[in-house]
Amino acid sequence: PKPDLKFRNDTSGWILIQAAVKGNSVTFELYGTSDGRVSNIDGPYTLSETPPPPDEYQSDSSLQPGQKKQVQFPHPGATTTATYTVMKAGKQINRQVFNSRYTAMPAIFAEGPKSQ
């Protein structure tokens, strides 16, 4: 809900960041001068999955009686991991493991008042 990407440029050179948005995707490209480091990302790997919970229904007086509208699609939950490694001159200088947990979300439907 609140992505907050921060990083520090620990090289001696400048970094150029170019961003692009296409549909629902955002892409960042980073450019700089090589200092001999090589990075690798192993993963991500899904460690476990949780099915979405049962559908939920919410009353919505702005809808006609009996009318139903899906307002959220279901999403499974998951636990994932990825490992980021940086090598320089054949030696590992940084290794970070990133673990993420995603909450399973139900389908949510808004429905108009019940017909009488």
N, C-alpha and C positions, 0 to 999 in steps of 0.2 A: 504493500500500500504506500510505502514511502521510500522509494529507491534513493539511495544516497551514495553515489560513487565518488570516492576520493582517492587520489594517488599523488605520490611525490616523485618528481623528476630527479633521480639521483645520478643523472649523467652530467657531463660537462657541457652538453649541447642543448639546443632548443628542441622543442617538440611541437609539431604541427598537428592539430586535431581538426579533422573534417567530419561533419555530421550530416546525415541525410535521413529524411523521413519518407517512407513509402507505405501507404496504407496504414496498417497497425504496427509496422516495424520501424525501429530506429537503428541506424548503423553508425558506428564511430570508426574512423580510420585514423591511426596514429602513425606519424612519420618522424624519424629522427636519424641521427648519425650513429652508425654501429660502433660500439666500444668492445666488441668481441663476445658479448653475452649471447647465449642461445636459450630460448625459453621453450617449454613444452607443457601442454595441458593433457593430463591423462584422465579421461572421462568427458562428460559426466556419466556416472553409472547410477541406475535406479536400484536401491537396496531393498525397498519394500513399497508396496502400493496398498491403498485403502480404497474400497469402492465408495462412491458417493452415498450419502445418507438418503433416506426416503424423501420423495418430493414434499414440498411445503406449499400450502395454500394460504393466501392472504386476502382478506375482504377488501374490495376497492369500490367505494360508492360512485366513483366516476365512470364505472363500466355499467352497461345495461344488465338487467337481471339475466343470469345464465351465461353471460359472456365471460370468456376466460382468455387470458393473455400471459404468455410465458415471459417473465422479466429477468430470469437468470437461468443459464444452462448448467447442468450438473458437471462437476469436475472431480476426478478421483484425487485422493491425497497421495503423497509420495515422500519418501526419504531418499535423498540423493547425495552423492559425494563426487568430488573431483580433486585432483592433485596438480598443483602448479609448481614446476621446478625450473630453476635458472642455473645454468652452467656457464663457467668462464674458465678458459684454459684447461678444460677437462675436469674442473673441480666444481662440485655443487656449492653455490653461494647462497641459495634461497630455496626453501621448500615450504609450501603452504597447502594445507588440506582444507577444502571448503565443504562443509556439510550443510544441506538445506532440508527444511521440512515444509511441505505444502499441505495445507489443511483441505480435507475433502469437503466439497460444497454441494448442497442439494440443488435440484431444479426448483425454482420458485415460480409459482403461478399466481397472478392477481385474478380474482374472480368477482364478478358483479354480485349484487345482493341476490339471495335465494328468492325464486319466484314464489308467490303466495297463492 
